[in-house]
Amino acid sequence: TKARQGEFCEVQLIYGTQDSLLFDSRKLPVAQLPLKIPVIKSIYPGDIYEGLSMMHVGDSAKFFTNADSVFKKLFRMPRVPKFVDSTGDVYFSVKLLAMKTTAELQKEETSKMAGLQLQEMKDREAYLKEYKINVKPTKDGLYFIPKKPGHGPHPKEGELVSVQYTGYLLNGTKFDSSVGRGKPFEFTLGKHQVIQGWDEGISMLRKGGTATLIIPSGLAYGPRNMGPIPAFSTLVFDVQLVNIRKTPAAKK
Protein backbone atom coordinates (compact mmCIF):
# COMPACT_ATOMS: atom_id res chain seq x y z
CA THR A 1 0.00 0.00 0.00
CA LYS A 2 1.34 3.41 -1.00
CA ALA A 3 0.66 6.78 0.61
CA ARG A 4 -2.20 8.49 -1.22
CA GLN A 5 -3.52 12.04 -1.03
CA GLY A 6 -6.68 12.35 1.06
CA GLU A 7 -5.70 9.50 3.39
CA PHE A 8 -3.74 9.45 6.62
CA CYS A 9 -0.28 8.02 7.28
CA GLU A 10 0.27 6.40 10.64
CA VAL A 11 3.97 6.96 11.22
CA GLN A 12 6.87 6.92 13.59
CA LEU A 13 8.49 10.30 12.96
CA ILE A 14 11.72 11.91 14.09
CA TYR A 15 13.06 15.16 12.72
CA GLY A 16 15.86 17.56 13.50
CA THR A 17 19.02 19.23 12.27
CA GLN A 18 22.58 18.01 12.29
CA ASP A 19 22.97 19.44 15.80
CA SER A 20 19.49 19.28 17.34
CA LEU A 21 16.65 16.80 17.75
CA LEU A 22 13.44 18.79 17.22
CA PHE A 23 10.73 16.12 17.49
CA ASP A 24 10.41 12.42 18.30
CA SER A 25 6.94 10.85 18.10
CA ARG A 26 8.07 7.98 20.32
CA LYS A 27 8.00 10.41 23.26
CA LEU A 28 4.35 11.35 22.76
CA PRO A 29 1.74 10.17 25.31
CA VAL A 30 0.34 6.74 24.48
CA ALA A 31 -3.09 8.27 23.82
CA GLN A 32 -1.63 10.26 20.90
CA LEU A 33 -0.02 7.26 19.21
CA PRO A 34 0.35 6.29 16.49
CA LEU A 35 1.03 9.73 15.04
CA LYS A 36 -1.25 10.47 12.09
CA ILE A 37 -0.30 12.76 9.22
CA PRO A 38 -2.75 13.70 6.47
CA VAL A 39 -1.36 13.14 2.99
CA ILE A 40 -1.72 16.40 1.09
CA LYS A 41 -0.29 17.94 -2.06
CA SER A 42 3.29 19.13 -1.62
CA ILE A 43 3.57 22.64 -0.20
CA TYR A 44 6.87 23.15 -2.01
CA PRO A 45 9.01 20.90 -4.22
CA GLY A 46 11.04 18.48 -2.15
CA ASP A 47 9.02 18.74 1.08
CA ILE A 48 8.15 15.92 3.46
CA TYR A 49 4.81 15.31 1.71
CA GLU A 50 6.68 14.52 -1.51
CA GLY A 51 8.74 12.10 0.55
CA LEU A 52 5.65 10.41 2.01
CA SER A 53 4.19 9.95 -1.46
CA MET A 54 7.23 7.83 -2.36
CA MET A 55 6.72 5.40 0.55
CA HIS A 56 4.84 2.11 0.94
CA VAL A 57 3.51 0.68 4.21
CA GLY A 58 6.40 -0.94 6.06
CA ASP A 59 9.04 1.35 4.53
CA SER A 60 11.53 3.32 6.59
CA ALA A 61 13.28 6.30 5.02
CA LYS A 62 15.23 9.43 5.85
CA PHE A 63 14.58 12.63 3.90
CA PHE A 64 16.59 15.83 3.86
CA THR A 65 15.07 19.18 2.90
CA ASN A 66 16.22 22.78 3.17
CA ALA A 67 15.79 24.26 6.67
CA ASP A 68 14.72 27.67 5.39
CA SER A 69 11.84 26.09 3.44
CA VAL A 70 10.85 23.80 6.31
CA PHE A 71 10.41 26.58 8.84
CA LYS A 72 9.02 29.30 6.56
CA LYS A 73 6.90 27.28 4.12
CA LEU A 74 6.01 24.07 6.00
CA PHE A 75 5.84 25.33 9.60
CA ARG A 76 4.64 28.82 8.53
CA MET A 77 7.13 30.55 10.83
CA PRO A 78 8.19 34.13 10.02
CA ARG A 79 11.87 33.26 10.38
CA VAL A 80 14.21 30.35 10.98
CA PRO A 81 15.12 29.86 14.67
CA LYS A 82 18.51 31.32 15.57
CA PHE A 83 19.92 27.93 16.53
CA VAL A 84 19.25 26.54 13.03
CA ASP A 85 21.47 27.16 10.00
CA SER A 86 19.02 28.37 7.33
CA THR A 87 21.32 27.12 4.59
CA GLY A 88 21.47 23.63 6.07
CA ASP A 89 19.00 20.75 6.04
CA VAL A 90 16.30 19.39 8.30
CA TYR A 91 16.08 15.60 8.27
CA PHE A 92 12.86 13.63 8.60
CA SER A 93 13.24 10.00 9.68
CA VAL A 94 9.98 8.21 8.88
CA LYS A 95 8.61 4.71 9.33
CA LEU A 96 5.27 4.25 7.55
CA LEU A 97 3.22 1.95 9.79
CA ALA A 98 -0.17 2.04 8.04
CA MET A 99 -2.46 3.96 5.71
CA LYS A 100 -6.01 4.78 6.81
CA THR A 101 -8.97 6.46 5.17
CA THR A 102 -11.04 9.03 7.06
CA ALA A 103 -13.84 6.47 7.42
CA GLU A 104 -11.45 3.88 8.86
CA LEU A 105 -10.08 6.36 11.38
CA GLN A 106 -13.57 7.43 12.45
CA LYS A 107 -14.60 3.80 12.94
CA GLU A 108 -11.48 3.10 15.00
CA GLU A 109 -11.99 6.25 17.08
CA THR A 110 -15.65 5.38 17.78
CA SER A 111 -14.66 1.89 18.90
CA LYS A 112 -11.84 3.27 21.04
CA MET A 113 -14.12 5.82 22.73
CA ALA A 114 -16.73 3.16 23.49
CA GLY A 115 -14.05 0.97 25.04
CA LEU A 116 -12.73 3.81 27.20
CA GLN A 117 -16.23 4.66 28.43
CA LEU A 118 -16.88 1.05 29.38
CA GLN A 119 -13.55 0.84 31.18
CA GLU A 120 -14.29 4.06 33.08
CA MET A 121 -17.57 2.63 34.33
CA LYS A 122 -15.86 -0.60 35.46
CA ASP A 123 -13.06 1.32 37.19
CA ARG A 124 -15.54 3.60 38.97
CA GLU A 125 -17.64 0.67 40.18
CA ALA A 126 -14.51 -1.05 41.48
CA TYR A 127 -13.46 2.15 43.28
CA LEU A 128 -16.85 2.58 44.95
CA LYS A 129 -16.78 -1.04 46.07
CA GLU A 130 -13.20 -0.89 47.35
CA TYR A 131 -13.85 2.20 49.48
CA LYS A 132 -17.34 1.05 50.51
CA ILE A 133 -19.02 4.17 49.13
CA ASN A 134 -22.77 3.67 49.35
CA VAL A 135 -24.09 7.18 48.69
CA LYS A 136 -26.47 7.48 45.77
CA PRO A 137 -25.37 9.68 42.87
CA THR A 138 -27.33 12.79 41.97
CA LYS A 139 -29.54 12.62 38.88
CA ASP A 140 -26.58 13.91 36.86
CA GLY A 141 -24.28 11.21 38.25
CA LEU A 142 -22.24 13.16 40.83
CA TYR A 143 -21.27 11.37 44.04
CA PHE A 144 -21.26 13.84 46.96
CA ILE A 145 -19.69 12.47 50.15
CA PRO A 146 -19.95 15.00 53.02
CA LYS A 147 -17.08 15.05 55.52
CA LYS A 148 -17.45 18.12 57.72
CA PRO A 149 -20.63 20.21 57.87
CA GLY A 150 -20.30 23.91 57.29
CA HIS A 151 -22.55 26.72 58.48
CA GLY A 152 -24.86 29.27 56.94
CA PRO A 153 -26.61 29.06 53.57
CA HIS A 154 -25.47 27.21 50.49
CA PRO A 155 -23.81 29.37 47.83
CA LYS A 156 -26.08 30.59 45.05
CA GLU A 157 -25.52 30.88 41.34
CA GLY A 158 -23.58 34.06 40.54
CA GLU A 159 -21.79 34.22 43.89
CA LEU A 160 -18.01 34.11 44.13
CA VAL A 161 -16.78 31.02 45.98
CA SER A 162 -13.31 30.26 47.34
CA VAL A 163 -12.35 26.59 47.41
CA GLN A 164 -9.38 24.57 48.61
CA TYR A 165 -9.08 21.32 46.71
CA THR A 166 -6.94 18.33 45.80
CA GLY A 167 -7.76 16.26 42.73
CA TYR A 168 -7.00 12.58 42.14
CA LEU A 169 -7.51 9.98 39.46
CA LEU A 170 -9.20 6.76 40.54
CA ASN A 171 -5.78 5.06 40.75
CA GLY A 172 -4.73 7.56 43.44
CA THR A 173 -2.56 9.77 41.23
CA LYS A 174 -2.76 13.41 42.41
CA PHE A 175 -3.00 15.69 39.37
CA ASP A 176 -3.67 19.09 40.95
CA SER A 177 -4.06 20.86 44.30
CA SER A 178 -4.61 24.38 45.58
CA VAL A 179 -3.23 23.46 49.00
CA GLY A 180 0.12 25.11 49.57
CA ARG A 181 -0.32 27.80 46.91
CA GLY A 182 -1.09 30.47 49.45
CA LYS A 183 -4.72 31.08 48.56
CA PRO A 184 -7.78 29.04 47.54
CA PHE A 185 -9.16 28.84 44.01
CA GLU A 186 -11.96 31.30 43.24
CA PHE A 187 -14.71 31.14 40.63
CA THR A 188 -18.25 32.36 40.06
CA LEU A 189 -20.69 29.57 40.79
CA GLY A 190 -23.00 28.38 38.01
CA LYS A 191 -21.31 30.31 35.19
CA HIS A 192 -19.52 27.35 33.58
CA GLN A 193 -16.11 28.61 34.68
CA VAL A 194 -15.33 25.12 36.02
CA ILE A 195 -16.40 21.59 35.13
CA GLN A 196 -20.07 20.77 35.63
CA GLY A 197 -19.35 18.44 38.55
CA TRP A 198 -17.75 21.33 40.45
CA ASP A 199 -20.63 23.74 39.85
CA GLU A 200 -23.01 21.10 41.21
CA GLY A 201 -20.84 19.78 44.03
CA ILE A 202 -19.69 23.10 45.48
CA SER A 203 -23.30 24.33 45.54
CA MET A 204 -24.08 21.47 47.95
CA LEU A 205 -21.58 22.72 50.57
CA ARG A 206 -21.90 25.41 53.25
CA LYS A 207 -19.12 27.78 54.27
CA GLY A 208 -16.37 25.85 56.05
CA GLY A 209 -17.74 22.49 54.96
CA THR A 210 -15.67 19.75 53.37
CA ALA A 211 -16.60 16.86 51.11
CA THR A 212 -15.31 14.41 48.57
CA LEU A 213 -16.69 14.70 45.05
CA ILE A 214 -16.54 11.73 42.70
CA ILE A 215 -17.14 13.17 39.26
CA PRO A 216 -17.73 10.96 36.20
CA SER A 217 -16.10 12.17 32.98
CA GLY A 218 -19.49 13.24 31.64
CA LEU A 219 -19.45 15.98 34.29
CA ALA A 220 -15.74 16.66 33.81
CA TYR A 221 -13.58 16.50 30.65
CA GLY A 222 -15.28 13.67 28.76
CA PRO A 223 -13.27 12.39 25.77
CA ARG A 224 -10.59 15.11 26.04
CA ASN A 225 -7.06 14.42 27.22
CA MET A 226 -6.23 17.20 29.68
CA GLY A 227 -2.54 16.87 30.44
CA PRO A 228 -2.28 14.41 33.34
CA ILE A 229 -6.00 13.58 33.03
CA PRO A 230 -6.66 10.91 30.37
CA ALA A 231 -9.83 10.84 28.30
CA PHE A 232 -12.91 9.39 30.04
CA SER A 233 -11.51 9.75 33.57
CA THR A 234 -13.66 9.77 36.67
CA LEU A 235 -12.13 12.37 39.01
CA VAL A 236 -12.02 12.48 42.81
CA PHE A 237 -11.79 15.85 44.58
CA ASP A 238 -11.38 16.57 48.27
CA VAL A 239 -12.85 20.08 48.60
CA GLN A 240 -13.44 22.72 51.27
CA LEU A 241 -15.66 25.74 50.75
CA VAL A 242 -13.59 28.49 52.35
CA ASN A 243 -15.70 31.54 51.61
CA ILE A 244 -18.74 32.89 49.75
CA ARG A 245 -18.94 36.45 48.47
CA LYS A 246 -21.56 38.23 46.44
CA THR A 247 -20.35 39.65 43.13
CA PRO A 248 -21.74 43.02 41.92
CA ALA A 249 -24.03 41.11 39.54
CA ALA A 250 -25.28 38.83 42.33
CA LYS A 251 -26.00 41.83 44.61
CA LYS A 252 -28.32 43.27 41.99
C-alpha positions in Angstrom: 0.0 0.0 0.0 1.3 3.4 -1.0 0.7 6.8 0.6 -2.2 8.5 -1.2 -3.5 12.0 -1.0 -6.7 12.4 1.1 -5.7 9.5 3.4 -3.7 9.5 6.6 -0.3 8.0 7.3 0.3 6.4 10.6 4.0 7.0 11.2 6.9 6.9 13.6 8.5 10.3 13.0 11.7 11.9 14.1 13.1 15.2 12.7 15.9 17.6 13.5 19.0 19.2 12.3 22.6 18.0 12.3 23.0 19.4 15.8 19.5 19.3 17.3 16.6 16.8 17.8 13.4 18.8 17.2 10.7 16.1 17.5 10.4 12.4 18.3 6.9 10.9 18.1 8.1 8.0 20.3 8.0 10.4 23.3 4.3 11.3 22.8 1.7 10.2 25.3 0.3 6.7 24.5 -3.1 8.3 23.8 -1.6 10.3 20.9 0.0 7.3 19.2 0.3 6.3 16.5 1.0 9.7 15.0 -1.3 10.5 12.1 -0.3 12.8 9.2 -2.7 13.7 6.5 -1.4 13.1 3.0 -1.7 16.4 1.1 -0.3 17.9 -2.1 3.3 19.1 -1.6 3.6 22.6 -0.2 6.9 23.1 -2.0 9.0 20.9 -4.2 11.0 18.5 -2.2 9.0 18.7 1.1 8.1 15.9 3.5 4.8 15.3 1.7 6.7 14.5 -1.5 8.7 12.1 0.5 5.6 10.4 2.0 4.2 10.0 -1.5 7.2 7.8 -2.4 6.7 5.4 0.5 4.8 2.1 0.9 3.5 0.7 4.2 6.4 -0.9 6.1 9.0 1.3 4.5 11.5 3.3 6.6 13.3 6.3 5.0 15.2 9.4 5.9 14.6 12.6 3.9 16.6 15.8 3.9 15.1 19.2 2.9 16.2 22.8 3.2 15.8 24.3 6.7 14.7 27.7 5.4 11.8 26.1 3.4 10.9 23.8 6.3 10.4 26.6 8.8 9.0 29.3 6.6 6.9 27.3 4.1 6.0 24.1 6.0 5.8 25.3 9.6 4.6 28.8 8.5 7.1 30.5 10.8 8.2 34.1 10.0 11.9 33.3 10.4 14.2 30.3 11.0 15.1 29.9 14.7 18.5 31.3 15.6 19.9 27.9 16.5 19.2 26.5 13.0 21.5 27.2 10.0 19.0 28.4 7.3 21.3 27.1 4.6 21.5 23.6 6.1 19.0 20.8 6.0 16.3 19.4 8.3 16.1 15.6 8.3 12.9 13.6 8.6 13.2 10.0 9.7 10.0 8.2 8.9 8.6 4.7 9.3 5.3 4.3 7.6 3.2 2.0 9.8 -0.2 2.0 8.0 -2.5 4.0 5.7 -6.0 4.8 6.8 -9.0 6.5 5.2 -11.0 9.0 7.1 -13.8 6.5 7.4 -11.5 3.9 8.9 -10.1 6.4 11.4 -13.6 7.4 12.4 -14.6 3.8 12.9 -11.5 3.1 15.0 -12.0 6.3 17.1 -15.6 5.4 17.8 -14.7 1.9 18.9 -11.8 3.3 21.0 -14.1 5.8 22.7 -16.7 3.2 23.5 -14.0 1.0 25.0 -12.7 3.8 27.2 -16.2 4.7 28.4 -16.9 1.0 29.4 -13.5 0.8 31.2 -14.3 4.1 33.1 -17.6 2.6 34.3 -15.9 -0.6 35.5 -13.1 1.3 37.2 -15.5 3.6 39.0 -17.6 0.7 40.2 -14.5 -1.0 41.5 -13.5 2.2 43.3 -16.9 2.6 44.9 -16.8 -1.0 46.1 -13.2 -0.9 47.4 -13.9 2.2 49.5 -17.3 1.1 50.5 -19.0 4.2 49.1 -22.8 3.7 49.3 -24.1 7.2 48.7 -26.5 7.5 45.8 -25.4 9.7 42.9 -27.3 12.8 42.0 -29.5 12.6 38.9 -26.6 13.9 36.9 -24.3 11.2 38.2 -22.2 13.2 40.8 -21.3 11.4 44.0 -21.3 13.8 47.0 -19.7 12.5 50.2 -19.9 15.0 53.0 -17.1 15.0 55.5 -17.4 18.1 57.7 -20.6 20.2 57.9 -20.3 23.9 57.3 -22.5 26.7 58.5 -24.9 29.3 56.9 -26.6 29.1 53.6 -25.5 27.2 50.5 -23.8 29.4 47.8 -26.1 30.6 45.1 -25.5 30.9 41.3 -23.6 34.1 40.5 -21.8 34.2 43.9 -18.0 34.1 44.1 -16.8 31.0 46.0 -13.3 30.3 47.3 -12.4 26.6 47.4 -9.4 24.6 48.6 -9.1 21.3 46.7 -6.9 18.3 45.8 -7.8 16.3 42.7 -7.0 12.6 42.1 -7.5 10.0 39.5 -9.2 6.8 40.5 -5.8 5.1 40.8 -4.7 7.6 43.4 -2.6 9.8 41.2 -2.8 13.4 42.4 -3.0 15.7 39.4 -3.7 19.1 41.0 -4.1 20.9 44.3 -4.6 24.4 45.6 -3.2 23.5 49.0 0.1 25.1 49.6 -0.3 27.8 46.9 -1.1 30.5 49.5 -4.7 31.1 48.6 -7.8 29.0 47.5 -9.2 28.8 44.0 -12.0 31.3 43.2 -14.7 31.1 40.6 -18.3 32.4 40.1 -20.7 29.6 40.8 -23.0 28.4 38.0 -21.3 30.3 35.2 -19.5 27.4 33.6 -16.1 28.6 34.7 -15.3 25.1 36.0 -16.4 21.6 35.1 -20.1 20.8 35.6 -19.3 18.4 38.6 -17.8 21.3 40.5 -20.6 23.7 39.9 -23.0 21.1 41.2 -20.8 19.8 44.0 -19.7 23.1 45.5 -23.3 24.3 45.5 -24.1 21.5 48.0 -21.6 22.7 50.6 -21.9 25.4 53.2 -19.1 27.8 54.3 -16.4 25.8 56.0 -17.7 22.5 55.0 -15.7 19.7 53.4 -16.6 16.9 51.1 -15.3 14.4 48.6 -16.7 14.7 45.0 -16.5 11.7 42.7 -17.1 13.2 39.3 -17.7 11.0 36.2 -16.1 12.2 33.0 -19.5 13.2 31.6 -19.4 16.0 34.3 -15.7 16.7 33.8 -13.6 16.5 30.7 -15.3 13.7 28.8 -13.3 12.4 25.8 -10.6 15.1 26.0 -7.1 14.4 27.2 -6.2 17.2 29.7 -2.5 16.9 30.4 -2.3 14.4 33.3 -6.0 13.6 33.0 -6.7 10.9 30.4 -9.8 10.8 28.3 -12.9 9.4 30.0 -11.5 9.7 33.6 -13.7 9.8 36.7 -12.1 12.4 39.0 -12.0 12.5 42.8 -11.8 15.8 44.6 -11.4 16.6 48.3 -12.9 20.1 48.6 -13.4 22.7 51.3 -15.7 25.7 50.8 -13.6 28.5 52.4 -15.7 31.5 51.6 -18.7 32.9 49.7 -18.9 36.4 48.5 -21.6 38.2 46.4 -20.4 39.7 43.1 -21.7 43.0 41.9 -24.0 41.1 39.5 -25.3 38.8 42.3 -26.0 41.8 44.6 -28.3 43.3 42.0 
